[in-house]
């Protein structure tokens, strides 16, 4: 009996199919009859190989169960394979599904799949092509397909970076039923939209602060926000999808450039915010050196250097976790607003450190989940930094006002000094125009003050000056201005309805100074004063600015000529005399000698 010998071509074809499509029993199955969304896990299996491996090379290899512990592979240039069967065991309908990877920076995904018909199909997904060439417009590499009712789909998923390129590898592959994928994507994009909306709003506030307040620290904050936001846009895949969808170069080479730029601007902001040049010179010098190294790393990356820049970019982000320490030291040294800075970087820095360790090492089995926490903390950090900037601005304004007060204050008496005089005159002139009430200047000179210093000493003279300062503050009404004009000479600006009220104020001060001696070193020092009073803004006359002091001084000089210890009022000349003064006036029962 003759046996049938199949032609060689048929034998070869069967052998090829046997090699190309692995036996069904050798591929672990995942039941997708109730599929919504899940991560691919055991019984799915994975294998690490060299970058040049093919399907024929790996199909007979010993794969390992894909568990959570094997998800993070750290930084490596190896190629990884994951195999599994999707088994549609329920119902009479096919199940459409979408398979997508977790990260946006994986270079290549090659899928080999068969739908139980012994026909091998191959699909190549790559971010080394423009975004619009992807089969599914999604932020990471994604593949849509369907498994027939009662059927199955065998898959071999090959994940690799470009040759001679190592990077962080995650084996997290998401599988979603198509409608659930669409719903999940909408929620996902909406959540990311909130994130970028908040960051954009904070950036706008920072730019407005830089423009309106002219504070360079707000500009540094804006630069940090810009690069931080771009970094997250790149990591999320939105930069490639929306900002530069045709630039393969920017997408693939931009990650580490943005990492380094974010770190550079974070250090720049920190240096200026904490006034590091004056307060922390060692930190300031170290930060500058790091910034120079990072800037050099950006240049090297653009020139094509890869692995050293990869390590530098990861290290630069991890170093930011140290910033809370310098913030804490600044707070301890009196920069109260640094507490918000320290808190902000404590939250964000911890997230960055965990994310770097998770992405760069196999220590954790969380996949890229730490990035989600870190991205949420980025919003919190940015808001806290804005609060810190606000408190710093308040502190700056408080210090500025205090410095102005000290610059305008007489240190000995606590009164204003003569620097206040021009501004006070403008203020009283505006008040006169509004109310019509005249304004008077009272110039006061302490009598025989040189002799008092000679007799009792300069410390005693200072004691008298301080006592008179207290006396002026006692008699100074809320709307009046009292100042030490120089030496033993003082001035008061008062706005009253008539001259006799101004004279009464001056006379009461004169009488009180005469009646209450100053006690010093067991002595009671008796003293008097002489004052000249002149109207400077009134309805009856228009005085030139240059004559304001001259007229009050003229009245003061005439009072001294008349024997001191009295108040004399200036009166405008009516007959060509240079100056006329009036004294010996009775004002409401108070005699002006």
Secondary structure, 3 states (H helix, E strand, C coil): CCCCCCCHHHHHHHHHHHHHCCCHHHCCEEECCCCCEEECCCCCEEEEECCCCCHHHHCCCCCEECCHHHCEEEEECCEEEEEEEEECCCCCCCEEEEEEECCCCCCEEEEEEECCCCCCEEEEEECCCCHHHCCCCCCCCEEEEEECCCCEEEEEEEEECCCCCCEEEECCEEEEEHHHHHHHHHHHHHHHHHHHHHHHHHHHHHHHHHHHHCCHHHHHHHHHHHHHHHHHHHHHCHHHHHHCCCCHHHHHHHHHHHHHHHHHHHHHHHHHHCCHHHHCHHHHHHHHHHHHHHHHHHHHHHCCCCHHHHHHHHHHHHHHHHHHHHHHHHHHCCCCCHHHHHHHHHHHHHHHHHHHHHHHCCCCCCCCHHHHHHHHHHHHHHHHHHHHHHHHHHHHHHHHHHHHHHHCECCCCCCEECCHHHHHHHHHHHHHHHHCCCEEEEEEEECCHHHHHHHHCHHHHHHHHHHHHHHHHHHCCCCCEEEEEECCEEEEEEECCCHHHHHHHHHHHHHHHHHCCEEECCEEECCCEEEEEEEEECCCCCCCHHHHHHHHHHHHHHHHHCCCCCEEEEECCCCCCCCEEECCEEECCEEEC
